[in-house]
Amino acid sequence: MIIKSMSRKEPSFGQLVEYMSDIDKSDEQYNVYQNIYSRKQNDIEKEFLRNASHAAKRKNGNYLYHEILSITKAQKLDDKKQKEILRDIAYEYAKSRASENLIFGTLHDDHDNHLHYHLLISANASGESKKTRLTKAQFDKIKKELESRVLKRYPELEQTVVINKEAGEKLSNKGAEQKRRTGKTPERDQLKTKLQDIFSQCDTKEDFFADLNKAGLEFYLRGKTMGVKDLATERNHRLKTLGMLKNFQDLSDRIELDEAAKTKQERVSAYKTNEVEIDSKSDPKPETETKKNQKAYSQATINPNIMQPPEPEMNMSVTAKQQEKHKTEMSEMRQQQSGAQQNRKGDKQ
């Protein structure tokens, strides 16, 4: 199931009602009406215009929404039953999407492989001046919840998960139909093949941009949106829409890790070169005082006592010799004093 919404900034209600009511494409018995009483084309247009006159005027404001609700045709269910189920789904969607707004819908059966509704939705609620606005998150939630209910309630429709599918490749309505019919989207598939080759082979930023240039592509970044521009067609392609965002993130992580490792290696090499130059300029001593201090400091962080000055040691052998020498000197001094006294006595006699 596919749900697409397109806004219009002009009150072109009549043109859209006329297109939707084409008898070659639509069947009036499956028309959808919400909060409108008219059933003829001109009256429906007038009712939408009257309601739009209540809306607050704003520059570049929306007057209406043209939305499409599409399902693939089931192989084992007749067309009438499928149309009835799809009408119920359209009413359910209208109620959850804008329950207070005017909605007119027609079922088109002009394709072999799918059925779809065209829905005309007023920008403002019935008779109100304030316009109804959904955030992208709110709109996504409505679509996802509707698809989940349809898959659970109507397995006979043979629908596959589309809206609730995890982030990956996204296709426009035209692209989705082409893929259903042929299983291929030539232009996109070729671009994806080119990018897969580039993402898997590049090791540096320089290689990445050089290979993109060779492939005729140009990388762009707008806010948080990343993509590539095909220089031949001048078309932009978002990586997320191509389903290539994870491949790019893997490449980016790989390049970042490689550059980080390269930078680290360069720093180590530069440090070693600087260390060799310093050693060659200094004296070839076994261990400098600076290194001793560094060692002592590093050990001190483990054992604080190592930073304390060592206790003085007593050298016992040296002390004994000094005492013996002192005794000898004292003995000699006594002998000299005794001799001097005897000489003074002899002089007196």
Wavefront OBJ file of the C-alpha trace (Angstrom):
o trace
v 0.000 0.000 0.000
v 1.191 3.479 -0.894
v -0.066 6.810 0.480
v 1.071 10.042 -1.137
v 0.162 13.631 -0.207
v 0.490 16.751 -2.392
v -0.471 20.246 -1.285
v -1.843 23.029 -3.477
v -1.504 26.734 -2.789
v -4.281 27.730 -5.202
v -8.021 27.044 -4.696
v -8.168 24.769 -7.776
v -11.020 22.678 -6.379
v -12.988 22.583 -9.640
v -10.098 21.330 -11.770
v -9.275 18.529 -9.336
v -12.923 17.467 -8.864
v -13.318 17.280 -12.649
v -10.183 15.141 -13.039
v -11.173 12.851 -10.190
v -14.705 12.364 -11.564
v -13.581 11.250 -15.038
v -16.123 8.578 -15.995
v -13.501 6.620 -17.942
v -11.468 6.111 -14.785
v -13.842 6.290 -11.832
v -17.005 4.559 -10.636
v -19.383 6.856 -8.740
v -20.718 4.086 -6.500
v -17.357 3.952 -4.738
v -17.106 7.707 -4.101
v -16.091 8.835 -0.610
v -17.744 11.819 1.130
v -16.828 13.297 4.506
v -18.455 16.447 5.956
v -19.898 17.418 2.544
v -23.514 17.165 1.372
v -23.190 17.851 -2.353
v -22.976 15.039 -4.895
v -22.668 16.912 -8.191
v -19.300 18.204 -9.402
v -20.216 21.912 -9.468
v -21.874 21.745 -6.072
v -18.881 19.936 -4.558
v -16.570 22.659 -5.888
v -18.783 25.408 -4.438
v -18.915 23.710 -1.048
v -15.134 23.503 -0.879
v -14.810 27.159 -1.938
v -17.268 28.297 0.737
v -15.353 26.402 3.375
v -12.021 27.812 2.131
v -13.388 31.356 2.563
v -13.418 30.784 6.353
v -9.701 29.947 6.439
v -7.211 32.551 7.622
v -5.359 34.017 4.663
v -1.634 33.508 4.704
v 1.006 34.058 2.053
v 1.958 30.751 0.407
v -0.647 28.999 2.532
v -2.257 25.721 1.436
v -5.854 25.620 0.181
v -6.152 21.869 -0.256
v -4.408 18.516 -0.284
v -4.541 16.018 -3.124
v -3.740 12.604 -1.707
v -3.494 9.158 -3.258
v -4.169 5.821 -1.566
v -3.032 2.869 -3.667
v -2.970 -0.942 -3.348
v -1.771 -3.665 -5.680
v -4.472 -5.915 -7.096
v -4.868 -9.296 -5.406
v -4.717 -12.389 -7.599
v -7.271 -14.455 -5.678
v -9.917 -11.810 -4.976
v -12.454 -10.405 -7.450
v -12.320 -6.721 -8.380
v -15.668 -5.842 -6.803
v -14.641 -7.162 -3.395
v -11.277 -5.403 -3.590
v -12.966 -2.098 -4.416
v -15.355 -2.442 -1.501
v -12.495 -3.141 0.906
v -10.469 -0.255 -0.477
v -13.446 2.076 -0.006
v -13.623 1.063 3.662
v -9.874 1.703 3.961
v -10.298 5.143 2.343
v -13.008 6.092 4.851
v -10.820 4.900 7.723
v -7.886 6.885 6.416
v -10.014 10.042 5.968
v -11.209 9.830 9.561
v -7.715 9.415 11.031
v -6.118 11.925 8.650
v -8.572 14.847 9.021
v -11.839 13.893 10.706
v -13.199 17.486 10.817
v -12.233 18.465 7.254
v -14.135 18.244 3.978
v -13.053 15.204 1.962
v -14.141 14.004 -1.460
v -12.710 10.814 -2.916
v -12.999 8.761 -6.105
v -11.728 5.297 -6.975
v -9.732 4.931 -10.209
v -9.351 1.585 -11.940
v -7.370 2.524 -15.037
v -4.334 0.317 -14.394
v -3.960 -3.421 -14.732
v -2.019 -4.076 -11.569
v -3.348 -1.647 -8.960
v -6.350 0.275 -7.633
v -6.098 3.743 -6.152
v -8.165 6.493 -4.582
v -7.808 10.206 -5.259
v -8.755 12.256 -2.199
v -9.471 16.004 -2.134
v -8.978 17.283 1.445
v -9.718 20.832 2.584
v -6.868 22.633 4.380
v -9.186 23.801 7.184
v -11.828 22.020 9.209
v -15.463 22.529 8.245
v -16.438 26.163 8.945
v -13.200 26.848 10.862
v -10.542 29.485 10.218
v -7.628 27.488 11.590
v -5.960 25.156 9.127
v -5.298 21.554 9.930
v -1.607 20.738 9.931
v 0.164 17.484 10.643
v 3.847 17.181 11.376
v 5.822 14.693 9.339
v 5.996 12.393 12.366
v 2.227 12.547 12.887
v 1.547 11.847 9.215
v 3.991 8.923 9.209
v 2.317 7.481 12.278
v -1.138 7.618 10.640
v 0.167 5.879 7.518
v 2.036 3.186 9.414
v -0.841 2.408 11.739
v -3.263 2.189 8.813
v -0.998 -0.200 6.906
v -0.592 -2.393 9.989
v -4.382 -2.638 10.399
v -4.909 -3.401 6.711
v -2.307 -6.182 6.704
v -3.852 -7.744 9.797
v -7.530 -7.261 8.900
v -7.427 -7.965 5.148
v -4.864 -10.696 4.396
v -6.909 -11.570 1.296
v -5.696 -8.309 -0.309
v -2.212 -9.888 -0.513
v -0.431 -6.629 0.345
v 3.229 -6.489 1.389
v 4.878 -4.244 3.943
v 5.819 -0.953 2.304
v 5.236 1.968 4.673
v 6.471 0.128 7.786
v 9.471 -1.275 6.004
v 12.763 -0.437 7.733
v 14.816 2.400 6.323
v 16.184 1.435 2.962
v 15.563 2.138 -0.673
v 12.533 4.330 -1.360
v 10.731 4.647 -4.645
v 8.384 7.221 -6.094
v 4.967 6.014 -7.216
v 6.204 5.842 -10.792
v 9.340 3.993 -9.749
v 7.374 1.594 -7.559
v 5.013 0.746 -10.418
v 7.922 0.225 -12.789
v 9.570 -2.123 -10.316
v 6.323 -4.079 -9.877
v 5.974 -4.528 -13.639
v 9.588 -5.227 -14.598
v 11.367 -5.860 -11.300
v 13.886 -3.165 -12.217
v 14.490 0.572 -12.070
v 17.311 0.964 -14.648
v 18.586 4.468 -13.857
v 18.533 3.962 -10.100
v 19.990 0.456 -10.258
v 22.918 1.693 -12.347
v 23.569 4.523 -9.899
v 23.438 2.163 -6.919
v 25.905 -0.196 -8.599
v 28.341 2.686 -9.144
v 28.052 3.820 -5.530
v 28.422 0.297 -4.135
v 31.687 -0.108 -6.059
v 32.983 3.285 -4.887
v 32.004 2.726 -1.242
v 33.626 -0.720 -1.127
v 36.913 0.251 -2.794
v 37.800 3.640 -1.303
v 40.220 3.890 1.630
v 40.703 7.670 1.815
v 38.683 10.824 1.290
v 40.828 11.655 -1.709
v 40.001 8.309 -3.334
v 36.305 8.785 -2.591
v 35.998 12.164 -4.306
v 38.265 11.118 -7.189
v 36.161 7.999 -7.900
v 32.933 10.007 -7.712
v 34.341 12.436 -10.250
v 35.317 9.573 -12.582
v 31.790 8.186 -12.332
v 30.279 11.561 -13.231
v 28.902 12.125 -9.767
v 29.185 14.898 -7.194
v 28.645 14.546 -3.449
v 26.470 17.096 -1.663
v 25.489 17.814 1.936
v 22.490 19.982 2.834
v 21.919 20.184 6.554
v 21.706 16.541 7.591
v 20.791 15.341 4.098
v 23.535 13.615 2.115
v 23.342 12.621 -1.520
v 24.989 12.569 -4.921
v 24.298 14.619 -8.017
v 24.360 12.929 -11.416
v 26.265 15.468 -13.499
v 24.901 14.012 -16.741
v 21.202 14.314 -15.835
v 21.586 17.151 -13.264
v 19.442 15.105 -10.884
v 20.042 14.834 -7.144
v 19.711 11.486 -5.377
v 19.561 11.189 -1.601
v 21.619 8.373 -0.126
v 18.795 7.507 2.250
v 16.304 7.257 -0.614
v 18.707 5.028 -2.536
v 19.100 2.803 0.504
v 22.834 3.587 0.530
v 23.078 5.572 3.772
v 24.442 2.661 5.828
v 27.035 1.904 3.120
v 28.216 5.503 3.272
v 28.353 5.468 7.074
v 30.435 2.276 6.986
v 32.812 3.916 4.512
v 33.022 7.062 6.647
v 33.779 5.033 9.783
v 36.442 3.032 7.957
v 38.174 6.139 6.608
v 37.999 7.826 10.025
v 39.572 4.811 11.753
v 42.273 4.532 9.091
v 43.118 8.227 9.366
v 43.179 8.032 13.160
v 45.571 5.073 13.023
v 47.721 6.863 10.447
v 47.863 10.026 12.577
v 48.818 7.990 15.644
v 51.571 6.207 13.729
v 52.929 9.526 12.448
v 53.016 10.909 16.002
v 54.865 7.824 17.255
v 57.383 8.061 14.408
v 57.925 11.766 15.038
v 58.423 11.136 18.756
v 60.984 8.387 18.108
v 62.874 10.586 15.640
v 62.952 13.455 18.140
v 64.143 11.130 20.903
v 67.025 9.831 18.760
v 68.090 13.396 17.922
v 68.141 14.349 21.597
v 70.184 11.272 22.590
v 72.729 11.887 19.821
v 73.350 15.409 21.114
v 73.826 14.374 24.775
v 76.847 12.601 26.371
v 76.642 8.797 26.205
v 76.225 8.344 29.938
v 74.665 5.185 31.326
v 72.020 7.209 33.093
v 71.671 10.955 33.412
v 70.671 12.755 36.579
v 67.405 13.788 34.933
v 66.527 10.176 34.219
v 67.479 9.220 37.771
v 65.154 11.924 39.074
v 62.408 10.759 36.773
v 62.877 7.206 37.976
v 62.863 8.281 41.575
v 59.706 10.321 41.024
v 57.920 7.495 39.307
v 58.908 5.110 42.085
v 57.909 7.644 44.686
v 54.408 7.599 43.365
v 54.337 3.928 44.322
v 56.484 4.047 47.478
v 56.514 7.500 49.123
v 59.388 6.544 51.413
v 61.821 6.434 48.497
v 61.727 10.223 48.274
v 62.994 10.552 51.889
v 66.754 11.231 52.320
v 68.743 8.121 53.463
v 69.764 7.779 57.162
v 73.537 8.330 57.743
v 75.519 5.111 58.341
v 78.192 4.745 61.044
v 81.603 3.592 59.755
v 82.902 1.649 62.747
v 86.357 0.886 61.332
v 87.133 4.540 60.750
v 86.066 5.514 64.330
v 88.407 2.959 65.963
v 91.459 4.237 64.056
v 90.665 7.792 65.049
v 90.482 6.784 68.731
v 93.871 4.947 68.537
v 95.488 7.928 66.849
v 94.097 10.203 69.543
v 95.614 8.027 72.322
v 99.059 8.062 70.653
v 99.006 11.823 70.293
v 98.021 12.264 73.967
v 100.884 9.971 75.110
v 103.472 11.906 73.113
v 102.214 15.202 74.569
v 102.610 13.867 78.146
v 106.223 12.704 77.475
v 107.115 16.119 76.039
v 105.674 17.868 79.129
v 107.633 15.581 81.522
v 110.952 16.235 79.695
v 110.403 19.965 79.804
v 109.833 19.908 83.601
v 113.118 17.977 84.243
v 115.101 20.507 82.192
v 113.721 23.428 84.285
v 114.776 21.652 87.577
v 118.382 21.169 86.327
v 118.656 24.851 85.478
v 117.664 25.860 89.012
v 120.325 23.642 90.634
l 1 2 3 4 5 6 7 8 9 10 11 12 13 14 15 16 17 18 19 20 21 22 23 24 25 26 27 28 29 30 31 32 33 34 35 36 37 38 39 40 41 42 43 44 45 46 47 48 49 50 51 52 53 54 55 56 57 58 59 60 61 62 63 64 65 66 67 68 69 70 71 72 73 74 75 76 77 78 79 80 81 82 83 84 85 86 87 88 89 90 91 92 93 94 95 96 97 98 99 100 101 102 103 104 105 106 107 108 109 110 111 112 113 114 115 116 117 118 119 120 121 122 123 124 125 126 127 128 129 130 131 132 133 134 135 136 137 138 139 140 141 142 143 144 145 146 147 148 149 150 151 152 153 154 155 156 157 158 159 160 161 162 163 164 165 166 167 168 169 170 171 172 173 174 175 176 177 178 179 180 181 182 183 184 185 186 187 188 189 190 191 192 193 194 195 196 197 198 199 200 201 202 203 204 205 206 207 208 209 210 211 212 213 214 215 216 217 218 219 220 221 222 223 224 225 226 227 228 229 230 231 232 233 234 235 236 237 238 239 240 241 242 243 244 245 246 247 248 249 250 251 252 253 254 255 256 257 258 259 260 261 262 263 264 265 266 267 268 269 270 271 272 273 274 275 276 277 278 279 280 281 282 283 284 285 286 287 288 289 290 291 292 293 294 295 296 297 298 299 300 301 302 303 304 305 306 307 308 309 310 311 312 313 314 315 316 317 318 319 320 321 322 323 324 325 326 327 328 329 330 331 332 333 334 335 336 337 338 339 340 341 342 343 344 345 346 347 348 349
